[in-house]
Amino acid sequence: MDTKPTPFLPALEGLRAIACCGIIVTHVAFQTGADTGSLINRMLARTDFFVPVFFALSGFLLWRRHRADFSWNLFDASNRRTVLGYYVKRVGRIMPAYLVTVGVVLLLFPVAGNPEWWQMLSNVFLVQIYVEGGLLGGLTHLWSLSVEMAFYLVLPLIAVLFGRRSWGIRVLCIIGLALISYGWAFIPAFASAPGPGALNPHIMPPAFAAWFAVGFLSAELEGRITPRAQTLIARCRPLFWAFAVAMLAVAASDGPEGLTHAEPAEFARRTLYGTLFAAALIMPYALSGRSRWLESSWMQALGRWSYSIFLWHMSMLSLVFPLLGIGLFQGYTALVLVATFVLTVPVAALSYAVVEEPARQWINAWWRDQRRKWDTTTASKDTAKATVASQ
């Protein structure tokens, strides 16, 4: 059974708020020394599993919208414009707020240190994960945006390869794509731990194919769920959340603590736990969308600001320690966490209002104008050809 997808699912906006808060928790846990020891501490470290939630959300939203948009025919003007428009909108969504954050942190925040020009450029162009020493203080978390950008770049190719095939073939291809993640760490060149500042294969885009695939599969299932199944899924959401928490506990108990480099088998298992964690949180809302809690005004606001919250929280965290007179790895996790939220949310709201949303709207409006000009030119040429042909 296929039903027409709802254009916007506000529950997923609220879920973004939960995801960005979870990522802040894991970074605070690391920097206060609360990421090792007890099971609860190790679970705090594993709230980095909200990164796969973000990746799955991107996979879901973009696959449901663009799966059948592209073709191999680059000689077709309409297809070229579709591809170009997709990239323009992705850049407009990500880069303005990102560049402002990077520029301000590099210029004004001591945590950035004194980077070399090539380190700064690698961050400006979102290629820091491919450059040795590219991860800079206050910006280290942006490795995940570098992965996201790689996903945005290849999505049209993935869509061309199997986006218009039958539903069963698409699902099989998505599962095959996900399997890349589980073999990635076993490649001999990637098995050993990288040295300080060296490239880390565990944060390269292929390592996260399974997490994006969760979103793809959610999009494929979305239109095939009956109303009765949607109601059942909604009623079972507490069980899905319990399962997600269980995945945190299992991952916290399996493998090295803290930032220790995982062995290939450990990394594959951690990737699996992250996949299941993301699926447990994304699918109940992607397939059965309404949620009074996630659609509340506060959760919607935090969801809108979530990208800017993500961008700014590490630099704000770097200010919390000197402001409170607390050293790194000296505890006070709850206090540091609250202070980080108090600093980050207003800055994020300002970034959204002044940079992120105005830039997105301006770029989208500019693109619509370009499309209208091209369409007008094409129509004029077609009219001229028809006139010549009739003479």
C-alpha positions in Angstrom: 0.0 0.0 0.0 1.4 3.4 -1.0 0.2 6.7 0.5 1.3 10.2 -0.3 4.0 11.3 2.2 3.3 14.4 4.3 5.5 17.2 3.1 6.7 18.3 6.6 6.8 16.1 9.7 7.1 18.5 12.7 7.9 15.6 15.0 11.2 15.2 13.2 11.9 18.8 13.8 11.5 18.1 17.6 13.7 15.1 17.2 16.5 17.3 15.9 16.3 19.2 19.2 16.8 15.9 21.1 19.7 14.9 18.9 21.6 18.2 19.3 21.1 18.0 23.1 22.5 14.4 23.1 25.6 15.5 21.2 26.2 18.3 23.7 25.9 15.7 26.5 28.6 13.5 25.0 31.1 16.4 24.5 30.5 17.7 28.0 31.0 14.2 29.4 34.4 13.9 27.5 35.7 17.3 28.7 34.6 16.9 32.3 36.1 13.4 32.5 32.7 11.7 32.9 33.0 9.4 29.9 34.8 6.5 31.6 34.3 4.4 34.7 30.7 3.6 35.7 28.1 2.3 33.2 26.3 5.6 33.4 29.4 7.5 32.5 30.2 5.3 29.6 26.6 5.7 28.4 27.0 9.5 28.5 30.0 9.0 26.2 27.9 7.0 23.8 25.3 9.7 23.4 27.4 10.4 20.4 24.9 8.0 18.8 22.8 11.0 18.2 25.2 11.7 15.3 23.7 8.6 13.4 20.3 10.1 14.3 21.3 13.3 12.4 22.7 11.3 9.5 19.5 9.2 9.3 17.3 12.3 9.4 19.3 13.7 6.4 19.0 10.4 4.6 15.2 10.2 5.2 14.4 13.8 4.2 16.6 13.9 1.1 15.7 10.5 -0.2 12.0 10.9 0.1 12.3 14.2 -1.7 14.9 13.6 -4.4 14.9 9.8 -5.0 13.5 10.2 -8.5 14.6 13.7 -9.4 17.8 13.0 -11.4 18.8 11.2 -14.6 22.0 10.3 -16.5 21.1 12.7 -19.3 23.3 15.7 -18.6 22.5 17.0 -22.1 18.9 17.7 -20.9 18.7 21.3 -19.7 15.9 20.5 -17.2 18.0 17.7 -15.6 21.1 19.9 -15.4 19.0 22.6 -13.6 17.5 20.1 -11.3 21.0 18.8 -10.2 22.3 22.4 -10.0 19.3 23.5 -8.0 19.8 20.6 -5.5 23.4 21.6 -4.9 22.6 25.3 -4.6 19.9 24.7 -1.9 22.2 22.3 0.0 25.0 24.9 0.0 22.5 27.6 1.0 21.3 25.5 3.9 24.7 24.5 5.3 27.4 26.9 4.4 26.4 30.5 5.5 26.0 29.7 9.2 28.9 27.3 9.0 31.3 29.8 7.6 30.3 32.5 10.1 30.9 30.0 12.9 34.3 28.9 11.6 35.4 32.5 11.0 34.4 33.7 14.4 36.0 30.8 16.2 39.2 31.1 14.3 39.5 34.8 14.9 38.2 35.2 18.4 38.3 31.9 20.4 41.5 30.9 22.1 40.5 27.2 21.8 41.3 27.4 18.1 45.0 27.9 18.9 47.2 29.3 16.1 46.4 27.2 13.1 48.3 27.2 9.9 46.7 28.6 6.8 46.1 25.2 5.3 44.3 24.1 8.4 42.0 27.1 8.3 41.3 26.5 4.6 40.5 22.9 5.1 37.9 24.0 7.7 36.5 26.7 5.4 36.0 24.3 2.6 34.6 21.4 4.8 37.4 19.0 3.9 39.1 18.9 7.3 38.6 15.1 7.7 40.8 14.5 4.6 43.7 16.8 5.9 46.2 15.7 8.5 45.8 18.1 11.5 42.6 19.5 10.0 40.5 19.2 13.2 40.9 22.4 15.2 39.9 23.3 18.7 36.3 24.6 19.0 35.6 23.0 15.6 36.5 19.4 16.0 32.9 18.3 16.0 32.4 19.6 12.5 33.9 16.4 11.1 30.3 15.2 10.9 29.4 18.1 8.6 32.3 17.1 6.3 30.7 13.6 6.2 27.3 15.1 5.5 28.6 17.2 2.7 30.1 14.1 1.1 26.7 12.5 1.3 25.0 15.5 -0.3 27.5 15.4 -3.1 26.9 11.7 -4.0 23.2 11.6 -3.4 22.3 12.5 -7.0 24.5 9.7 -8.2 22.9 7.2 -5.8 19.5 8.3 -7.0 20.5 7.9 -10.6 21.8 4.4 -10.0 18.7 2.9 -8.3 16.3 5.7 -7.3 13.8 4.9 -10.0 13.9 1.2 -9.8 11.2 -1.0 -8.3 10.6 -0.8 -4.6 12.2 -4.2 -3.9 15.3 -3.4 -5.9 15.7 -0.1 -4.1 15.5 -1.7 -0.7 18.1 -4.4 -1.6 20.4 -1.7 -3.0 20.1 0.4 0.2 20.9 -2.7 2.3 23.9 -3.4 0.1 25.0 0.3 0.6 24.7 -0.1 4.4 27.0 -3.1 4.4 29.9 -0.9 3.3 30.1 0.4 6.9 30.6 -3.0 8.4 33.5 -3.9 6.3 35.2 -0.5 6.2 37.3 -0.9 9.4 38.6 -4.3 8.2 40.5 -2.8 5.3 44.1 -3.5 6.3 45.3 0.1 5.8 42.6 1.3 8.3 42.9 -1.3 11.0 45.6 0.3 13.1 45.1 3.4 15.3 46.1 6.7 13.7 48.9 8.8 15.2 48.2 12.3 16.7 46.8 14.5 14.0 46.8 11.8 11.4 43.8 10.9 9.2 41.2 8.8 11.0 39.6 6.3 8.8 36.8 5.8 11.3 35.4 9.3 10.4 35.5 8.9 6.7 32.2 8.9 4.8 32.0 5.2 3.9 32.1 4.3 7.6 28.6 5.9 8.0 26.8 4.5 5.0 24.6 2.3 7.3 23.4 5.3 9.3 22.3 7.2 6.2 20.7 3.9 5.0 18.4 4.0 8.1 16.9 7.2 6.7 16.7 5.7 3.2 14.8 2.7 4.4 12.5 4.9 6.5 11.6 6.9 3.4 11.0 3.7 1.5 8.7 2.3 4.2 6.9 5.6 4.8 4.3 5.3 2.0 3.6 1.6 2.6 2.4 1.8 6.2 -1.3 1.4 6.8 -3.1 3.7 9.2 -3.6 0.7 11.6 0.2 0.1 11.6 0.9 3.8 12.2 -1.4 3.7 15.3 0.4 0.6 16.6 3.8 2.2 16.0 2.8 5.4 17.8 1.6 3.4 20.8 4.8 1.4 21.0 7.1 4.5 20.9 8.1 4.1 24.6 9.4 0.6 23.7 11.4 2.1 20.9 13.0 4.6 23.3 13.7 1.8 25.8 15.4 -0.1 23.0 17.5 2.9 22.1 18.6 3.3 25.7 19.4 -0.4 25.8 21.7 0.2 22.7 23.5 2.9 24.7 24.1 0.5 27.5 25.2 -2.3 25.3 27.6 -0.1 23.3 28.9 1.4 26.6 29.7 -2.2 27.8 31.3 -3.3 24.6 34.7 -2.0 23.4 37.2 0.5 24.7 36.2 3.4 26.9 36.5 7.1 26.0 38.3 8.1 22.8 40.4 5.0 22.5 40.6 3.8 18.9 38.3 0.8 18.4 39.6 -2.4 16.8 37.9 -3.4 13.5 35.4 -5.8 15.1 34.7 -3.3 17.9 34.1 -0.6 15.4 31.7 -2.7 13.3 29.7 -3.6 16.4 29.6 0.0 17.5 28.4 1.0 14.0 25.7 -1.7 14.4 24.6 -0.3 17.7 24.4 3.2 16.3 22.4 1.9 13.4 19.9 0.3 15.7 19.8 3.3 18.0 19.0 5.7 15.0 16.4 3.3 13.6 14.7 3.1 17.0 14.3 6.9 17.2 13.8 7.8 13.5 11.3 5.2 12.3 8.6 5.6 14.9 8.2 9.3 13.9 9.0 8.9 10.2 6.4 6.2 9.8 3.8 7.6 12.3 4.5 11.3 12.4 2.4 13.0 15.1 3.9 13.6 18.6 2.4 16.2 21.0 5.7 16.3 22.9 8.0 16.8 19.9 5.6 19.2 18.3 5.4 21.5 21.4 6.5 25.1 20.8 9.7 24.7 22.7 10.8 21.5 20.9 10.0 23.1 17.6 12.0 26.2 18.4 15.0 24.1 19.5 14.6 22.0 16.4 14.8 25.1 14.2 17.8 26.2 16.1 19.4 22.7 16.2 21.9 23.3 13.4 23.2 26.5 14.9 23.2 24.8 18.4 25.3 22.1 16.9 27.7 24.6 15.2 28.3 26.7 18.3 28.2 24.4 21.3 31.9 23.4 21.3 33.1 26.9 21.2 30.7 27.8 23.9 31.8 24.8 26.0 35.4 26.1 25.7 34.2 29.3 27.5 32.4 27.6 30.3 35.5 26.2 32.0 37.2 29.6 32.5 34.0 31.3 33.3 33.2 28.8 36.1 36.9 28.5 37.2 36.8 24.7 36.4 39.6 22.8 34.8 39.2 20.2 32.0 38.5 16.6 33.2 37.8 17.8 36.8 34.2 16.8 37.0 31.2 19.1 37.7 29.5 17.5 34.7 25.9 18.7 35.4 27.0 22.3 36.1 29.1 22.4 32.9 26.2 20.9 30.9 23.7 23.5 32.2 26.1 26.4 31.6 26.8 25.2 28.1 23.1 25.1 27.2 22.6 28.6 28.8 25.4 30.0 26.6 24.7 28.1 23.4 21.0 28.4 22.9 20.8 32.2 22.8 23.8 32.4 20.5 22.2 29.7 18.3 18.9 31.5 18.2 20.7 34.7 17.1 22.7 32.8 14.5 19.5 31.3 13.1 17.6 34.6 13.0 20.5 36.7 11.6 22.5 34.3 9.4 21.1 30.9 8.8 17.4 31.6 7.9 18.0 34.9 6.0 20.8 33.3 4.0 18.7 30.3 3.1 15.8 32.4 2.0 18.0 34.7 0.0 19.7 31.9 -1.8 16.4 30.1 -2.5 14.9 33.3 -3.9 17.9 33.9 -6.0 17.7 30.4 -7.4 14.0 30.8 -8.2 14.8 34.0 -10.1 17.5 32.2 -12.1 15.1 29.4 -13.0 12.4 31.9 -14.2 15.0 33.7 -16.4 16.1 30.4 -17.9 12.6 29.2 -18.4 11.7 32.5 -20.1 14.8 32.3 -22.3 14.0 28.7 -23.2 10.4 29.5 -24.0 11.5 32.4 -26.2 13.9 30.1 -28.1 11.2 27.5 -28.6 8.8 30.1 -29.9 11.4 31.4 -32.3 12.1 27.9 -33.6 8.4 27.2 -34.0 8.0 30.5 -36.0 10.9 29.6 -38.3 9.6 26.1 -38.8 6.1 27.4 -39.8 7.5 29.7 -42.4 
